[in-house]
């Protein structure tokens, strides 16, 4: 009886081992990643490109006045250049309404930015770029750096009782691979 029990245990062990081999399979896959170089964003003034100062100046305004800077044609527009990997899409984020505050902080003027862009450095040929748009960095062989050019203009209106003074604000353009 003892021999029969040992024989049954050996058979059971072998059949379990066989069953595990019979019902199992494995496979391998390779895992890869492409790490993109940093995405760059620079600004330059169209009016004073050598100075490196980048700002939009609506000039002088009176109460109940409107001012516009056309991003497709004005030398008062500011140019942004995004640099990254050629052929890769980038995501564009900015706020549609911006505030400029008076230096004393007692009054504000809202202005509406207008952003246009082009894969070539051609301001007149640029088209509207809206919040959340994706654009593709372009480039030519052998230069593998991709570029996309943006121009920023905008418009503002002063109120009938707008407080006199200097108004200053900030515009932030964010681009990302993701």
C-alpha positions in Angstrom: 0.0 0.0 0.0 2.8 2.3 0.9 4.5 1.6 -2.5 1.2 2.3 -4.3 0.8 5.6 -2.5 4.4 6.7 -3.4 3.8 5.7 -7.0 0.6 7.7 -7.1 2.4 10.7 -5.6 5.1 10.5 -8.2 2.6 10.2 -11.0 0.6 13.2 -9.7 3.8 15.3 -9.5 4.8 14.4 -13.0 1.3 15.1 -14.4 1.2 18.5 -12.6 4.6 19.4 -14.1 3.4 18.3 -17.5 0.2 20.3 -17.1 2.1 23.4 -16.2 4.3 23.1 -19.2 1.3 22.3 -21.4 -0.7 25.3 -20.4 2.0 28.0 -20.2 3.7 30.0 -22.9 5.8 33.1 -22.8 7.0 35.7 -25.3 9.4 38.7 -25.3 8.9 42.2 -26.7 11.5 44.9 -26.9 10.9 48.1 -25.1 12.2 51.4 -26.6 11.9 55.1 -26.0 13.0 58.2 -28.0 13.9 61.1 -25.7 13.2 64.4 -27.4 15.6 67.3 -26.9 14.4 70.3 -25.0 11.8 72.4 -26.7 12.9 76.0 -26.9 11.0 79.3 -27.2 12.6 82.6 -27.9 11.2 86.1 -28.5 12.4 89.0 -30.6 11.3 92.4 -31.4 10.5 93.1 -35.0 11.1 96.8 -34.5 14.5 96.5 -32.7 15.8 92.9 -33.4 19.3 93.7 -32.3 18.2 95.1 -28.9 16.6 91.8 -27.9 13.8 93.6 -26.1 10.4 92.0 -26.7 7.3 93.9 -25.9 4.1 95.0 -27.5 3.6 98.8 -27.3 0.1 100.0 -28.2 1.5 103.6 -28.0 -0.6 106.5 -26.8 -4.3 106.2 -26.2 -7.0 108.5 -25.0 -10.2 107.8 -23.1 -12.8 105.9 -25.2 -10.1 104.9 -27.7 -9.3 101.6 -29.6 -5.8 100.3 -30.6 -4.9 97.4 -32.8 -1.6 95.7 -33.6 -1.9 93.5 -36.7 0.3 90.4 -36.1 0.5 89.8 -39.9 1.9 93.1 -40.8 2.9 95.4 -37.9 6.5 96.0 -36.9 5.0 96.4 -33.3 4.2 92.7 -33.2 6.5 90.4 -31.2 7.9 87.3 -32.8 8.3 84.0 -31.0 10.4 81.1 -32.4 9.8 77.6 -31.2 12.7 75.1 -31.8 12.6 71.4 -31.3 12.5 68.2 -33.3 11.6 68.5 -37.0 8.2 67.0 -37.8 7.0 66.8 -34.2 3.7 68.5 -33.2 3.7 71.0 -30.4 0.7 72.1 -28.3 0.1 75.9 -28.0 -1.4 77.4 -24.8 -2.1 81.1 -24.0 -4.9 83.2 -22.4 -7.3 84.9 -24.7 -7.9 87.9 -22.4 -5.0 89.7 -20.7 -4.9 92.5 -18.2 -2.6 95.5 -18.1 -2.6 97.2 -14.8 -1.8 100.8 -14.1 1.5 101.3 -12.2 -0.3 102.4 -9.1 -2.6 99.3 -9.4 -5.8 101.4 -9.2 -7.0 100.7 -12.7 -6.7 98.1 -15.5 -7.2 97.7 -19.2 -8.0 94.3 -20.8 -6.6 93.5 -24.1 -7.2 90.6 -26.5 -4.1 89.0 -28.0 -4.0 87.8 -31.6 -1.5 85.1 -32.3 -0.6 83.9 -35.8 2.0 81.4 -36.9 3.8 79.8 -39.7 6.3 76.9 -40.2 8.3 79.4 -42.4 9.6 82.7 -41.2 7.0 84.7 -43.2 4.9 87.1 -41.1 2.4 88.0 -43.9 1.7 84.3 -44.7 1.0 83.3 -41.0 -2.4 82.0 -40.1 -4.3 82.2 -36.8 -3.2 80.0 -33.9 -5.8 79.5 -31.2 -5.6 78.3 -27.7 -5.1 74.5 -27.7 -4.0 74.2 -31.3 -1.3 71.8 -32.4 1.3 73.0 -34.9 4.2 71.0 -36.5 7.8 72.0 -36.3 9.3 72.2 -39.7 12.9 72.1 -41.0 15.0 71.0 -44.0 17.6 68.3 -44.3 20.4 68.2 -43.1 19.3 70.5 -40.3 17.1 68.3 -38.1 16.1 71.2 -35.9 12.4 72.0 -36.4 11.1 75.5 -36.1 7.7 77.2 -35.9 7.3 81.0 -35.9 4.6 82.9 -34.1 3.7 86.6 -34.2 1.7 88.3 -31.5 -0.4 91.4 -31.9 -3.8 92.3 -30.4 -6.3 94.9 -29.6 -7.6 97.0 -26.7 -10.2 99.6 -26.0 -10.0 102.2 -23.3 -13.1 103.2 -21.3 -14.8 106.6 -21.3 -13.6 107.1 -17.7 -10.2 105.3 -18.1 -7.8 106.5 -15.5 -4.7 108.2 -17.0 -1.3 106.6 -16.5 1.0 103.9 -17.7 -0.4 100.3 -17.9 1.8 97.2 -18.0 0.9 93.5 -18.4 2.5 90.2 -19.3 1.6 87.7 -22.0 2.7 84.1 -21.6 2.9 81.7 -24.6 3.5 78.1 -23.6 4.4 75.3 -26.1 4.9 71.7 -25.2 5.4 68.3 -26.9 2.6 66.7 -25.0 
